[in-house]
Amino acid sequence: NNTFSTLFVGQNFIKLKEVDSTNNYLKILASNSEPLPEGTVIMADNQFAGRGQQESVWQTESGKNISTSIYLKPSFLPLNKQFYLNMAVSLAVAEALSDFLPSPVKVKWPNDIYYNKKKLGGILIENTLTGSTIKSAIVGIGLNINQEQFNGELANKATSVFQILHKQVKLELVTEKIFVYMEKYYLNLKSERYSFLQSNYLNRLLNFNSPASYLQNGQVFEGIIKGIEDSGLLIMAIDKQTVKFNFKEIEYIHTK
Ligand code: BTN
């Protein structure tokens, strides 16, 4: 019931009209029917309890956007390299969307998908460990595709493919691209091409090597992103000093 030109991503494809969260659904499926084939995909027209990073809520307009979760088994990945899965997924999504848009899609550290300094989508990866190996990873991807407008504070912070192109695109076309690139980057990860992933990621990174304003504990500062550690820590130059930041320690300031 699918036509994805991939080896495994999306070959077991489950399409739902509505679900609380595709990540939740996939998690339950994986625990009930093991072994679940690697690359199994859940896709929903609508999520009524979509989840975002840091316990946030992920809201999406029914039928307009992409809400999908991919089941992977990166047991080959050492725990201290976990962040490379985030890099691989962010790269795949950004590259797939770039095929539809006039200029390159960016990744905002650690794994937000950005265009014109606005959020086009997000990624929520949930790993299950056994001892010190990653048993499975549920890779949740939410992308604003055909949504025409955003309300409240999202109006300034979010964007969609529709807002950029002023026309609707077929969700299936974008999904197909995402799965193809997902497989490509995942196979690179499996082949331990860490420096390839790292340099691609830095090339995609919003504000890499260019000064920008950030917010930490209510204070604004200017910094230049210089790199990423294997663990995912952000390396920044601030007044010629090197400072490292953990996830969510700083916030990028949106400028209109
Ligand atoms: C974020 O930027 O906060 C991450 C958003 C991730 C949303 C996706 S939509 C599909 C999958 N199911 C969920 O409940 N969340 C992810």
Boltz pocket constraint, residues with backbone or C-beta under 6 A from the ligand:
constraints:
  - pocket:
      binder: B
      contacts: [[A, 20], [A, 21], [A, 22], [A, 23], [A, 24], [A, 47], [A, 49], [A, 50], [A, 51], [A, 52], [A, 53], [A, 54], [A, 56], [A, 58], [A, 66], [A, 67], [A, 68], [A, 69], [A, 111], [A, 112], [A, 121], [A, 122], [A, 123], [A, 124], [A, 140], [A, 141], [A, 142], [A, 143]]
      max_distance: 6.0
